[in-house]
Amino acid sequence: MARKPVELPGARFRQADLTEPDTLVPVLDGADALFLLTPPDFLAHGDLPAVLAVASRVERVVFLSSQGVATGRHPSHLEAAVKSSGLAWTILRPGNFASNALQWAATVRAERVVAAPFGDVALPAVDPRDIAEVAAVALCQDGHVGNHYTLTGPEPISPRQQAATIGDALGEPVRFVELSRTQARERMLTVMPEPVADVTLDILGAPTAVEQQVSPDVERVLGRPPRPFAEWMAGNTAAFR
């Protein structure tokens, strides 16, 4: 289910828009579970209680939130709406995504350069595939209702270390260039609102001890350790060549 048509292997597309809850009515007909990922513009234009009212016909909802809610960095009202909806809920709180490294793909292809702020500050980046697998388990299996899962990778990794890992995957050196907070903020403001950019930089530059901890939740749910950044990179090398 998405706002714009998309083709994904093994998936059936249904068009709907979370900012227009009435479009969900035919899409949710016959559904018994809902994975809920709100778009970037939802905070400004969305009405989650209205969405959840339409979704009341499903048995359970898995909501993709953020680790920042638990640490007080991000607002909690969307989680609160899910919890008060009357639906059986599970909340996923991922930290930094391994796939955020794709923001460097163009400069790696052109110059073999990764440019980022806070080069030696490490966070346990989570592979999106692990998020998806945890979500699938929570949607399809019992025993996860009422849980919050913090999703991280298996070890903290810094931007400088990520650059080295990208180079290892390519078989060529990749140079790391340190950006100032101001430079990074200017770049971020081209793709995200100012408050989001500022909070993101706060997390990247001065993470709390909790934000740097490896969570046991991926392994607890999936029965295996989370994938390291090197494994994510091995599956996405083509984007950086």
GICOR-V718274 format. One record per pair of residues at least 24 apart in sequence whose C-alpha atoms are under 6 Angstrom apart, sorted by sequence separation. I is the first residue (numbers start at 0). J is the second residue. If there is no record, write none. Layout:
# GICOR-V718274
I:J
I:J
This chain:
# GICOR-V718274
32:57
31:57
32:58
34:60
66:92
125:151
18:45
30:57
31:58
32:59
33:60
34:61
35:62
36:63
59:86
61:88
64:91
65:92
66:93
97:124
124:151
125:152
32:60
59:87
60:88
61:89
62:90
63:91
64:92
65:93
66:94
96:124
97:125
123:151
124:152
59:88
61:90
95:124
96:125
97:126
123:152
20:50
123:154
123:155
122:155
123:156
121:155
122:156
121:156
121:157
120:157
119:157
118:158
118:159
89:144
88:144
89:145
91:147
92:148
93:149
87:144
88:145
89:146
90:147
91:148
92:149
93:150
94:151
92:150
112:173
114:175
116:177
111:173
112:174
113:175
114:176
115:177
116:178
151:213
112:175
114:177
115:178
116:179
151:214
150:217
148:216
153:225
152:225
153:227
152:227
117:204
122:211
108:239
107:239
108:240
104:239
